[in-house]
Amino acid sequence: MSAQTEPSQYIVEQNQRAAADPNLADATDQQDADRGFIAALEPGVVTNADGKVVWDNDSYGFLKGSCPASVHPSLWRQSGLNIRQGLYEVTEGIYQIRGLDLSNMTLIEGETGVIVIDPLISAETAEAGLKLYRAHRGDRPVTGMIYTHSHVDHFGGAMGVVAVEDVASGKVPVIAPQGFLEHAIAENVYAGTAMTRRASYMYGALLPRGPQGQVGAGLGQTTSVGTVTLIDPTLDITHTGQEETVDGVRIVFQITPGTEAPSEMNFYFPDHRALCMAENATHTLHNLLTLRGALVRDPHVWSQYLTESINLYARQSDVVFASHHWPTWDTARLVEYLSLQRDLYAFLHDQTLRRLNQGYVGSEIAEMIELPPAITAAWNTHGYYGSISHNVKAIYQRYMGWFDGNPAHLWEHPPVESARRHVEFMGGADEVLRKARASYDDGDYRWVAQAVNYVIFADPANAAAKTLLASTYDQLGYGAENATWRNFYLMGAYELRNGVVGTPTQANSPTMMSALTVEQVFDALSLRLDGQKAWSEKAVSDWRFTDQNRTHRLELRNGVLVHYDRFAGDGLPDADVTFTLTKPALIGVLLAGQDVNAAVQSGAISIEGDAQSFGKLITLFDDPDPNFAIVTP
């Protein structure tokens, strides 16, 4: 196993030039990040019931020192801001827990208790944050909970702050934008395994924390690894201007679908003159297409909703805060901050389309875009999480798809076959590596990565290629201002040296799975069907759900699972087999790995008809691979 390399002279000099930026002397963000500080969690470590560490902010203590040559100075600055941890007062009656997860948890004091906004990723971190708040503000009961949007870092800790029984009884309302539940679990149904695997690269999950390892994620430091939970919303926000009063607190909502998440909302507290921007305005350029994978977001719509936020609420606000980073105070300052964020997304959208219509492709446009000086000068527009490069390519993809119009790219060989041919045409692996080492010595790391990657995909056992590519990824990581780029490069180097080490977190939690609809369960099942093995098989089954008073039909034909609700008098032919059960029993046997025979014997499932036909169907499914290779074939 080769050792991690030190920063090359090229990277040292690049980061020295970045360190000379006079804007680094501006301490405004540091002052804002410290404003309102009340107390920190001591120590800054959260464990679960078994004593396992699920969050360790103290492991980032090295960021309090001077920036080393192995980290871009701008990223070092951002991470130093993000490690500030504890309870903060935003304005009278509004508090935030920061630095206990990737996201913030906001607490709004009401007449009798406290309203929780976005209870982090894990129940353990959310519980620790609420305890810290209560230690300094009194043992106030939770009287409401609000999810700003459908990403797990904004709802996963729900059961750490609210009892399910209190929600079910109506004691605690749970408010979310319309479509929240569908979108919150849809990602995990359709591409959760692949997204989770790539997220381990994006957040540097297995990297050591330190100057040559993981220093943060730009949007926050990293993701907690505790218990992910979900409590279903009890009140949907359906339109902008909808006003609700929770525990005496007036809240005016602005729905913003299709921005940072497909289901998202901002909201305004008129009696506090405070505006919550969810994740639509943060102290970084956000992702239009996150590196872990997602549907491409719409920067045009995003910018329009920011304009609406400014005009409806910002000019009547004294403070704006979000579910990441630190607030901005003073009406003029916060309007300018939101305007710069708006201009950033609008500029990227419009200029990409301008160049696209001149015939340039995404990779070309990404190299051509230069932001206006006023936008570049603001720290909150820097690409710590999203980047100009991958956002521009995402905009191109949104409008034009994967194909760039060049017929040479219409039917290329897949990676391994392409790599073998490239290496052969380039004179063989030894010649490629000889030339690549010269390019490495010249500091052309982008080209070395591309060329040596061919060698590895042609010959995964080539140790010399792995060593050179790992060193190349080290340099690219050390020079990246973008935290997620750094993590991807350094994770790639880590796995080239150590082999595939897998994914430390699971795509689905029990409470997430319990929220699936019957349709989503069968959708998830259909994605595991081996179509080639199944295309000659036929099967028809009915699923009678006693807890929902409905019957759902499942048909297998041509390697596809088709499913739909039955209705009285539909005239359909009889099924081969009929199962009578509840939705939890369905989830248990089809997705959670529970034993079917045990469920039948216990009476949880009853079967009428040809049970063997379904038994044969089960053999046609395979399991997703949470540890698939990324930097090797």
C-alpha positions as a printed Julia matrix, in Angstrom:
633×3 Matrix{Float64}:
   0.0     0.0     0.0
   1.52    3.32   -1.05
   1.69    6.22    1.38
  -0.26    9.44    0.92
   1.82   12.04   -0.88
   2.75   15.49    0.34
   1.55   18.58   -1.57
   3.61   19.16   -4.69
   5.33   22.45   -5.38
   2.59   23.3    -7.87
  -0.11   22.88   -5.21
   1.95   24.69   -2.57
   2.36   27.68   -4.88
  -1.29   27.62   -5.95
  -2.48   27.67   -2.35
   0.02   30.39   -1.47
  -1.45   32.57   -4.22
  -4.95   31.91   -2.85
  -3.75   32.83    0.65
  -2.74   36.25   -0.65
  -6.39   37.16   -1.34
  -6.97   40.39    0.62
 -10.6    39.4     1.2
  -9.4    36.75    3.66
  -8.86   39.61    6.11
 -12.6    40.4     6.13
 -13.92   39.1     9.46
 -17.62   39.82    8.86
 -18.59   36.17    8.52
 -16.6    35.25   11.62
 -18.42   37.94   13.58
 -21.8    36.77   12.28
 -20.98   33.12   13.01
 -20.08   34.01   16.62
 -22.94   36.43   17.22
 -25.48   35.3    19.79
 -23.33   32.47   21.15
 -24.67   31.1    24.44
 -22.95   27.78   25.11
 -21.29   24.84   23.42
 -21.92   21.14   23.94
 -19.0    19.93   26.07
 -17.5    17.72   24.84
 -18.72   18.18   21.27
 -19.36   14.45   20.88
 -22.68   12.61   20.61
 -23.06    8.86   21.16
 -25.94    6.44   20.73
 -27.41    4.12   23.35
 -24.63    1.59   22.76
 -21.9     4.17   23.26
 -21.01    4.4    19.56
 -19.93    7.87   18.46
 -22.4     9.25   15.91
 -21.04   12.81   15.86
 -17.64   14.22   16.81
 -17.19   17.92   16.24
 -14.11   17.96   18.46
 -12.23   15.89   15.86
 -12.04   19.08   13.8
 -10.06   20.97   16.43
  -7.07   21.1    14.06
  -8.98   23.69   11.99
  -8.33   26.27   14.69
  -4.68   26.35   13.62
  -2.96   27.88   10.62
  -3.87   26.72    7.13
  -1.46   24.03    5.87
  -0.22   23.69    2.3
  -2.48   20.66    1.8
  -5.74   22.66    2.05
  -7.02   25.51   -0.09
  -7.05   28.62    2.18
 -10.6    29.54    1.22
 -11.87   26.06    2.15
  -9.91   26.19    5.41
 -11.67   29.45    6.19
 -15.1    27.97    5.42
 -14.49   24.87    7.52
 -13.27   27.03   10.38
 -16.6    28.83   10.31
 -18.56   25.6    10.12
 -16.98   24.04   13.21
 -18.44   26.71   15.48
 -20.72   24.65   17.67
 -23.42   25.15   20.25
 -26.55   27.12   21.07
 -26.94   30.57   19.49
 -29.57   33.3    19.79
 -30.67   34.53   16.36
 -33.08   37.14   17.68
 -35.41   37.35   20.65
 -37.34   34.07   20.8
 -35.38   32.33   18.0
 -32.39   30.08   18.68
 -30.23   27.71   16.65
 -28.23   24.59   17.34
 -25.2    24.61   15.06
 -22.25   22.28   14.64
 -24.01   19.14   15.87
 -24.71   17.76   12.4
 -24.42   18.74    8.75
 -27.43   21.02    9.22
 -28.8    23.41   11.85
 -31.78   22.88   14.11
 -33.77   26.05   14.8
 -35.98   26.54   17.88
 -38.79   29.1    18.04
 -40.15   29.9    21.47
 -43.93   29.98   21.67
 -46.44   30.74   24.38
 -46.17   27.36   26.11
 -43.2    25.59   24.52
 -40.83   25.53   21.59
 -41.24   24.82   17.87
 -38.47   22.75   16.28
 -37.4    23.47   12.69
 -35.41   20.75   10.89
 -34.36   18.2    13.54
 -31.01   17.27   11.93
 -30.13   13.82   10.48
 -30.02   11.59   13.55
 -32.28   11.23   16.57
 -29.21   11.27   18.81
 -27.84   14.62   17.57
 -31.29   16.22   17.61
 -31.87   15.02   21.17
 -28.47   16.35   22.26
 -29.24   19.71   20.66
 -32.6    19.98   22.38
 -31.02   19.11   25.74
 -28.43   21.85   25.23
 -31.21   24.34   24.48
 -33.22   23.29   27.55
 -30.18   23.55   29.79
 -30.03   27.27   29.04
 -33.63   28.21   28.16
 -35.67   25.97   30.45
 -37.4    22.62   30.03
 -39.91   23.76   27.44
 -42.01   21.07   25.73
 -41.95   20.74   21.96
 -45.23   22.2    20.7
 -44.64   21.94   16.96
 -42.2    20.68   14.36
 -41.52   22.01   10.86
 -39.66   20.32    8.02
 -38.37   22.88    5.53
 -37.82   20.29    2.81
 -37.5    16.67    1.82
 -33.79   15.92    2.44
 -32.82   13.67    5.32
 -30.64   16.23    7.11
 -33.84   18.18    7.78
 -36.08   15.47    9.23
 -34.0    12.42   10.23
 -33.76   13.33   13.92
 -37.51   13.83   14.39
 -37.94   11.11   17.02
 -35.13   12.59   19.04
 -37.22   15.67   19.83
 -40.86   14.6    19.44
 -42.76   11.54   20.66
 -44.78    9.79   17.97
 -47.68    9.55   20.41
 -47.81   13.33   20.82
 -48.07   13.76   17.06
 -50.7    11.03   16.7
 -52.81   12.61   19.45
 -52.69   16.01   17.76
 -50.72   17.55   20.59
 -47.77   18.38   18.32
 -48.43   19.4    14.7
 -45.82   18.43   12.1
 -45.76   20.9     9.21
 -44.16   20.31    5.81
 -44.47   21.52    2.21
 -46.92   19.67    0.0
 -45.34   16.55   -1.5
 -42.8    16.26    1.3
 -43.42   12.63    2.24
 -43.42   11.35   -1.34
 -40.12   13.05   -2.16
 -38.49   12.32    1.2
 -38.65    8.59    0.61
 -38.66    8.43   -3.21
 -34.88    8.92   -3.48
 -34.33    5.96   -1.18
 -36.77    3.79   -3.12
 -35.33    4.36   -6.56
 -31.61    5.1    -6.26
 -30.9     5.09   -2.54
 -28.16    2.46   -2.6
 -26.17    4.15   -5.35
 -26.66    7.61   -3.84
 -25.53    6.42   -0.42
 -22.41    4.81   -1.85
 -21.48    7.98   -3.73
 -22.36   10.1    -0.7
 -19.59    8.3     1.18
 -17.2     9.85   -1.35
 -18.92   13.22   -1.31
 -18.63   13.6     2.46
 -15.31   11.76    2.81
 -16.93    9.32    5.22
 -13.9     7.08    5.67
 -11.16    9.66    5.45
  -9.12   10.56    8.53
  -9.88   14.08    9.7
  -6.86   16.27    9.36
  -4.85   18.53    7.05
  -4.34   15.75    4.5
  -7.78   14.23    4.94
 -11.36   15.35    5.44
 -11.68   18.99    6.53
 -15.41   19.44    5.96
 -18.13   19.36    3.36
 -18.66   23.08    2.68
 -22.33   23.07    3.63
 -21.41   21.73    7.05
 -18.7    19.45    8.34
 -20.11   16.0     7.6
 -23.15   13.83    8.2
 -23.93   12.21   11.54
 -24.25    8.41   11.58
 -26.96    7.87   14.15
 -30.55    6.68   13.95
 -32.52    8.15   11.04
 -36.21    8.55   11.81
 -39.28   10.06   10.19
 -42.62   11.24   11.56
 -45.28   11.86    8.94
 -46.46   15.46    8.54
 -49.92   16.33    9.83
 -50.29   19.67    8.04
 -49.31   20.42    4.44
 -48.34   23.87    3.22
 -49.91   24.18   -0.22
 -49.51   27.8    -1.32
 -47.44   30.92   -0.78
 -49.08   33.27    1.7
 -50.58   30.44    3.76
 -50.43   31.55    7.37
 -50.46   29.24   10.36
 -50.24   29.97   14.08
 -48.4    27.39   16.17
 -48.22   27.84   19.94
 -49.04   31.51   19.45
 -46.33   32.06   16.82
 -47.49   33.45   13.46
 -45.78   31.95   10.43
 -46.29   32.95    6.78
 -45.11   30.36    4.25
 -43.61   30.58    0.76
 -43.59   27.35   -1.23
 -40.52   26.9    -3.45
 -40.83   23.56   -5.27
 -38.08   22.65   -7.71
 -35.36   24.71   -6.04
 -32.83   23.0    -3.76
 -35.35   20.18   -3.25
 -38.48   19.12   -5.14
 -40.55   19.89   -2.03
 -39.27   22.91   -0.12
 -40.51   26.09    1.53
 -39.27   29.31    3.08
 -41.22   31.08    5.82
 -41.48   34.42    7.54
 -42.09   35.27   11.19
 -43.81   38.69   11.02
 -43.77   39.26   14.78
 -40.03   38.57   14.88
 -39.16   40.23   11.55
 -37.2    37.06   10.79
 -37.01   35.08    7.53
 -36.11   31.39    7.28
 -34.67   30.5     3.86
 -34.56   26.72    4.4
 -31.68   25.66    2.11
 -32.43   28.07   -0.71
 -29.83   30.63    0.38
 -26.7    29.53    2.22
 -23.12   30.74    2.54
 -21.94   28.81   -0.5
 -22.82   28.15   -4.11
 -25.15   25.17   -3.77
 -25.5    22.15   -6.02
 -27.65   22.07   -9.11
 -26.68   18.42   -9.4
 -25.18   16.99   -6.25
 -22.16   14.73   -6.76
 -23.89   11.87   -4.94
 -26.52   11.94   -7.7
 -30.02   13.43   -7.93
 -32.4    14.94  -10.41
 -31.03   18.18  -11.89
 -32.36   21.26  -10.12
 -33.68   24.32  -11.93
 -31.54   27.44  -11.36
 -34.01   29.6   -13.28
 -36.88   28.72  -10.94
 -34.52   28.93   -7.98
 -33.55   32.51   -8.84
 -37.19   33.48   -9.37
 -38.19   32.21   -5.95
 -35.32   34.15   -4.39
 -36.65   37.3    -6.06
 -40.06   36.52   -4.6
 -38.51   36.03   -1.14
 -36.79   39.39   -1.36
 -39.89   41.23   -2.46
 -42.38   39.53   -0.13
 -40.38   39.22    3.08
 -36.74   40.3     3.08
 -37.39   44.02    3.0
 -39.52   43.58    6.15
 -36.9    41.46    7.94
 -34.15   42.25   10.42
 -32.5    38.84   10.14
 -32.38   35.97    7.67
 -31.33   32.48    8.74
 -31.22   29.07    7.1
 -30.82   25.42    7.97
 -27.1    25.59    7.28
 -24.4    28.12    8.23
 -24.97   31.36   10.16
 -27.56   34.17    9.92
 -27.21   37.59    8.3
 -28.54   40.62   10.16
 -29.67   44.12    9.1
 -32.23   44.65    6.37
 -29.89   46.19    3.82
 -27.23   43.51    4.32
 -29.62   40.59    4.12
 -31.35   41.94    1.01
 -27.96   42.26   -0.68
 -27.0    38.75    0.47
 -30.18   37.23   -0.98
 -29.81   39.31   -4.14
 -26.27   38.03   -4.69
 -27.46   34.46   -4.22
 -30.25   35.12   -6.71
 -27.9    36.72   -9.22
 -25.47   33.81   -8.88
 -27.97   31.15   -9.96
 -29.53   33.37  -12.63
 -26.12   34.2   -14.14
 -25.06   30.55  -14.3
 -28.36   29.61  -15.93
 -28.5    32.4   -18.47
 -24.86   32.31  -19.51
 -24.86   28.53  -19.87
 -27.88   28.78  -22.15
 -26.25   31.58  -24.1
 -23.15   29.48  -24.75
 -25.21   26.35  -25.34
 -27.06   28.11  -28.13
 -23.72   29.09  -29.65
 -22.86   25.4   -30.0
 -20.62   24.87  -26.98
 -21.02   21.72  -24.88
 -21.18   21.5   -21.11
 -17.51   20.73  -20.48
 -16.5    23.68  -22.68
 -18.94   26.11  -21.09
 -17.75   25.08  -17.62
 -14.28   26.36  -18.54
 -15.63   29.59  -20.08
 -17.9    30.91  -17.33
 -16.48   33.79  -15.32
 -18.66   35.36  -12.64
 -19.12   39.14  -12.34
 -16.65   40.77   -9.91
 -19.35   41.72   -7.39
 -20.51   38.11   -7.17
 -16.98   36.71   -7.0
 -16.07   39.13   -4.19
 -18.77   37.73   -1.89
 -17.7    34.7     0.14
 -21.23   33.25    0.11
 -21.01   32.67   -3.66
 -17.85   30.55   -3.55
 -18.14   26.93   -4.59
 -17.58   25.04   -1.36
 -20.45   22.58   -1.94
 -21.6    23.16   -5.48
 -19.15   24.43   -8.09
 -19.34   26.49  -11.23
 -17.88   23.55  -13.14
 -20.31   20.82  -12.2
 -23.29   23.18  -11.95
 -22.77   24.42  -15.51
 -22.57   20.83  -16.73
 -25.78   20.11  -14.83
 -27.58   22.99  -16.54
 -26.43   21.63  -19.91
 -27.68   18.19  -18.9
 -31.04   19.59  -17.78
 -31.71   21.12  -21.17
 -29.78   18.89  -23.58
 -29.28   15.54  -21.83
 -26.16   13.37  -21.88
 -25.52   13.59  -25.63
 -23.49   16.57  -26.86
 -24.54   16.2   -30.5
 -21.23   14.82  -31.75
 -21.93   11.46  -33.44
 -18.55   10.17  -32.24
 -20.04   10.25  -28.73
 -23.33    8.6   -29.64
 -22.19    4.98  -29.24
 -18.91    4.89  -27.39
 -17.55    1.75  -25.81
 -18.28    1.27  -22.09
 -15.45    2.14  -19.65
 -13.47   -1.1   -19.6
 -13.59   -1.72  -23.35
 -12.81    1.92  -24.04
  -9.88    1.83  -21.61
  -8.34   -1.25  -23.21
  -8.46    0.33  -26.64
  -7.1     3.66  -25.38
  -4.16    2.0   -23.67
  -3.37   -0.09  -26.74
  -3.5     2.96  -29.05
  -1.34    4.93  -26.59
   1.45    2.35  -26.78
   0.62    0.11  -23.85
   0.43    0.6   -20.09
   4.15    1.16  -19.53
   4.27    3.91  -22.14
   1.15    5.57  -20.77
   2.63    5.56  -17.27
   5.97    6.91  -18.5
   4.28    9.86  -20.17
   1.87   10.3   -17.25
   4.74   10.6   -14.77
   6.21   13.38  -16.89
   2.83   15.15  -16.92
   2.58   14.66  -13.16
   5.99   16.31  -12.73
   4.69   19.19  -14.86
   1.64   19.6   -12.59
  -0.91   18.56  -15.24
  -2.93   16.51  -12.77
  -6.23   16.66  -14.64
  -4.65   14.95  -17.64
  -2.78   12.41  -15.55
  -6.04   11.4   -13.86
  -7.75   10.89  -17.2
  -4.89    8.95  -18.8
  -3.99    6.71  -15.87
  -7.63    5.92  -15.22
  -7.58    4.18  -18.63
  -4.72    1.98  -17.45
  -6.54    0.95  -14.28
  -9.79    0.15  -16.08
  -7.82   -1.87  -18.63
  -5.78   -3.63  -15.93
  -7.15   -3.24  -12.38
  -4.16   -5.11  -10.95
  -1.61   -2.58  -12.21
  -0.05   -1.45   -8.91
   2.11    1.26  -10.49
  -0.96    2.84  -12.09
  -2.85    2.78   -8.8
   0.05    4.43   -6.99
   0.38    7.19   -9.57
  -3.37    7.83   -9.77
  -3.7     7.9    -5.97
  -0.91   10.49   -5.79
  -2.63   12.48   -8.52
  -5.91   12.45   -6.64
  -4.04   13.64   -3.54
  -2.83   16.71   -5.4
  -6.22   17.47   -6.95
  -7.8    17.17   -3.51
  -5.22   19.42   -1.83
  -5.81   22.1    -4.44
  -9.62   22.06   -4.41
 -11.54   24.97   -2.92
 -14.66   22.83   -3.17
 -15.0    20.51   -0.16
 -16.93   17.78   -1.96
 -14.39   17.73   -4.82
 -11.62   17.38   -2.24
 -13.48   14.53   -0.56
 -14.13   12.74   -3.84
 -10.48   12.95   -4.87
  -9.12   11.88   -1.48
 -11.68    9.06   -1.14
 -10.64    7.86   -4.59
  -7.0     7.86   -3.49
  -7.95    6.08   -0.26
  -9.72    3.24   -2.05
  -6.98    2.9    -4.66
  -4.56    2.31   -1.78
  -6.82    0.23    0.46
  -9.33   -1.4    -1.85
 -13.09   -0.91   -1.71
 -13.91   -0.24    1.92
 -17.63    0.19    1.45
 -20.31    2.5     2.75
 -20.59    3.15    6.51
 -24.27    4.16    6.43
 -27.42    2.41    5.24
 -29.72    3.79    2.56
 -32.91    3.0     4.46
 -33.93    3.14    8.11
 -36.88    1.24    9.65
 -38.98    4.38   10.07
 -38.22    5.5     6.51
 -39.27    2.09    5.24
 -42.46    2.17    7.3
 -43.45    5.4     5.52
 -43.44    3.72    2.11
 -46.79    3.39    0.38
 -47.9     0.04   -1.0
 -47.15    1.37   -4.48
 -43.65    2.39   -3.47
 -42.97   -1.02   -1.93
 -43.82   -2.73   -5.2
 -41.86   -0.1    -7.13
 -38.84   -0.89   -4.95
 -39.37   -4.6    -5.58
 -39.57   -4.1    -9.34
 -36.14   -2.43   -9.34
 -34.6    -5.63   -7.97
 -36.08   -7.93  -10.61
 -33.52   -9.59  -12.89
 -35.3    -8.84  -16.16
 -33.29  -11.33  -18.21
 -34.03  -14.21  -15.83
 -37.67  -13.17  -15.59
 -38.66  -12.34  -19.15
 -40.1   -15.79  -19.9
 -41.95  -16.07  -16.58
 -45.54  -15.09  -15.87
 -47.25  -14.73  -12.52
 -50.29  -12.95  -11.14
 -50.86  -12.32   -7.44
 -53.34  -10.3    -5.42
 -52.42   -8.57   -2.19
 -55.34   -7.88    0.14
 -54.46   -5.27    2.79
 -56.66   -5.51    5.85
 -55.35   -2.27    7.33
 -56.19   -0.27    4.18
 -59.29   -2.08    2.93
 -57.87   -2.48   -0.56
 -56.52   -5.13   -2.92
 -53.46   -4.56   -5.1
 -52.6    -6.76   -8.07
 -49.05   -7.68   -9.06
 -48.34   -9.08  -12.53
 -45.06  -10.41  -13.89
 -44.68  -10.39  -17.69
 -41.82   -9.69  -20.08
 -39.4    -9.14  -17.23
 -41.52   -6.34  -15.76
 -43.56   -6.13  -12.57
 -46.8    -4.27  -13.21
 -48.98   -3.4   -10.24
 -52.25   -1.57   -9.7
 -55.29   -1.4    -7.43
 -58.24   -3.67   -8.04
 -61.82   -2.52   -7.67
 -65.14   -4.28   -7.25
 -66.48   -5.75  -10.49
 -63.26   -5.11  -12.46
 -63.72   -8.4   -14.31
 -60.07   -9.4   -14.03
 -59.14  -13.1   -14.17
 -58.36  -14.83  -10.9
 -54.86  -14.5    -9.49
 -52.54  -17.48   -9.1
 -52.24  -16.69   -5.41
 -53.78  -14.19   -2.97
 -52.03  -12.84    0.12
 -53.93  -11.27    2.99
 -51.78   -9.07    5.21
 -51.05   -5.55    6.46
 -48.7    -3.0     4.94
 -46.12   -3.45    7.75
 -46.1    -7.2     7.07
 -45.56   -6.49    3.35
 -42.58   -4.25    4.09
 -41.19   -6.78    6.52
 -41.11   -9.75    4.14
 -40.37   -7.96    0.87
 -37.88   -5.29    1.94
 -36.72   -5.9     5.52
 -35.69   -9.54    5.09
 -38.22  -11.08    7.46
 -38.96  -14.78    6.99
 -42.12  -15.42    4.96
 -42.79  -18.81    6.52
 -42.54  -17.36   10.01
 -44.99  -14.61    9.04
 -47.45  -17.22    7.72
 -47.12  -19.37   10.82
 -47.72  -16.37   13.08
 -50.83  -15.41   11.15
 -49.39  -12.13    9.94
 -49.86  -13.37    6.37
 -52.44  -15.81    5.0
 -52.15  -17.4     1.57
 -54.8   -18.74   -0.78
 -53.86  -20.46   -4.02
 -50.55  -21.51   -5.55
 -47.96  -20.3    -3.06
 -45.19  -22.03   -4.99
 -45.68  -19.66   -7.92
 -44.74  -16.75   -5.68
 -41.84  -18.72   -4.24
 -40.46  -19.06   -7.75
 -40.96  -15.32   -8.31
 -38.81  -14.54   -5.27
 -35.85  -16.35   -6.88
 -35.89  -13.81   -9.73
 -34.82  -10.9    -7.53
 -31.31   -9.84   -6.62
 -29.93   -7.44   -4.02
 -28.38   -4.02   -4.63
 -24.67   -3.72   -3.88
 -23.92   -0.95   -1.35
 -20.17   -1.43   -1.79
 -19.75   -1.31   -5.57
 -16.41   -0.17   -6.96
 -16.0     3.43   -8.12
 -12.33    4.01   -8.98
 -11.8     0.49  -10.35
 -13.97   -1.63  -12.67
